[in-house]
Amino acid sequence: MTSRAVQYARFGGPEVLEIVDREDPEPGPGQVRLAVRAASVNPVDWKLRSGAFAGTDAPERPVVAGQDVAGVVEALGDGVDAFTVGDEVLGHARGGAYAEKALADVSRLVRKPSSVSWETAASLPVVVTTAYRALNLLRLGGDAPGTVLVVNGASGGVGIVVTQVAVARGITVVGTASASHQDDVRALGAIPVVYGDGLVERVRAVADHVDAVFDTAGKGDLGELVALTGGPDRVLTIAHPDAQTHGVTFSSGGGNAEVEGALAEFVGRLDAGTARAPEVVVYPLEKAGQAQEDNRTGTVSGKLVLVP
Ligand SMILES: NC(=O)c1ccc[n+]([C@@H]2O[C@H](COP(=O)([O-])OP(=O)(O)OC[C@H]3O[C@@H](n4cnc5c(N)ncnc54)[C@H](OP(=O)(O)O)[C@@H]3O)[C@@H](O)[C@H]2O)c1
């Protein structure tokens, strides 16, 4: 059987993405094949597509874009007993998610509750696992009442999740966002401040001290964020190009760095109604390039989700 996938055979702008018909991928040991219901766009998808991490003009073989996936299990690889055909799941795809069919390691999947839509489910894996990992690295892995955390970019995908999890742990969160997202950040339980010039003064006006800083945005003056805690020790970034200059830890993604159970815990919170997911904006699979561009330029807020 064949099915559609969005792939690129050379690095570049959104124009390098093409829809192809390919043979359905066969799950290896410990993997399942999903009939994809939704896949979400993460900034890393268009960064990888651009070749920013590569140093060559083209990948070794065509790459199907995307990591975040939600779908129905339709084929099992050897040794899979955690899921069966027909199960509804979400998680991290292996070998691409912008497709009608995708593979995933069962260790990177959790069950999708019926209360969570396909689009919302697909919006979660990367941002949720990143948020929990960051809190662990900042030594905020458990309840920490009285601690003050500044989240730079609290209105973004990672920011919305990390803010809610931190607030639930008793942490006071000061969250930066644009002027138009101040109410959204307040609704998450954080104290909102506008990012940009004068940030240090605005934070100090609402918090008498800052214990830790999580820069989700990779934008703004990292030196100012370091000044808030008095040193780089408890400042973490997942995206800032100036991390090394300021002695700040840069945490990149990666299987070994994930926090066991994070995705299942946050999905459980959504199912129980004690957390809310990022807003989603839905595009057809054919508009993958447009969705990546809208995410890159920030012209559309929320998690951008592709449906085949
Ligand atoms: N290393 C990793 O493991 C990892 C994992 C996931 C993501 N990331 C990276 O983390 C970054 C954020 O990802 P995301 O999915 O959360 O993106 P996103 O949803 O686009 O959110 C971006 C956030 O940055 C804020 N922002 C924009 N300009 C800013 C500025 N000048 N100063 C401070 N904040 C600003 C936005 O606020 P407004 O919308 O209010 O303007 C928003 O809160 C991306 O670069 C992504 O590649 C890294």
The ligand as a Gaussian input file, in Angstrom:
#p B3LYP/6-31G(d) Opt

LIG

0 1
 N       16.103000      22.410000      22.728000
 C       14.945000      21.776000      22.773000
 O       14.816000      20.654000      23.247000
 C       13.719000      22.483000      22.267000
 C       12.469000      21.885000      22.369000
 C       11.337000      22.599000      21.959000
 C       11.483000      23.885000      21.435000
 N       12.735000      24.406000      21.302000
 C       12.923000      25.774000      20.774000
 O       12.320000      26.677000      21.692000
 C       11.801000      27.796000      21.000000
 C       10.343000      27.997000      21.393000
 O        9.562000      26.885000      20.962000
 P        7.961000      26.961000      21.073000
 O        7.423000      25.782000      20.352000
 O        7.539000      27.215000      22.475000
 O        7.707000      28.281000      20.168000
 P        6.458000      29.242000      20.070000
 O        5.208000      28.519000      20.414000
 O        6.578000      29.902000      18.752000
 O        6.687000      30.330000      21.254000
 C        7.618000      31.372000      21.158000
 C        7.568000      32.215000      22.437000
 O        8.589000      33.224000      22.349000
 C        8.009000      34.460000      22.733000
 N        8.795000      35.551000      22.152000
 C        8.780000      36.029000      20.887000
 N        9.673000      37.053000      20.773000
 C       10.256000      37.201000      22.001000
 C       11.245000      38.081000      22.538000
 N       11.835000      39.023000      21.776000
 N       11.597000      37.936000      23.842000
 C       11.026000      36.990000      24.620000
 N       10.074000      36.128000      24.169000
 C        9.700000      36.243000      22.869000
 C        6.585000      34.377000      22.218000
 O        5.764000      35.342000      22.852000
 P        4.529000      36.065000      22.045000
 O        3.859000      34.998000      21.235000
 O        3.649000      36.583000      23.141000
 O        5.180000      37.103000      21.192000
 C        6.237000      32.946000      22.644000
 O        5.902000      32.936000      24.015000
 C       12.029000      27.515000      19.502000
 O       13.209000      28.180000      19.082000
 C       12.235000      26.013000      19.438000
 O       13.031000      25.603000      18.348000
 C       13.852000      23.751000      21.706000

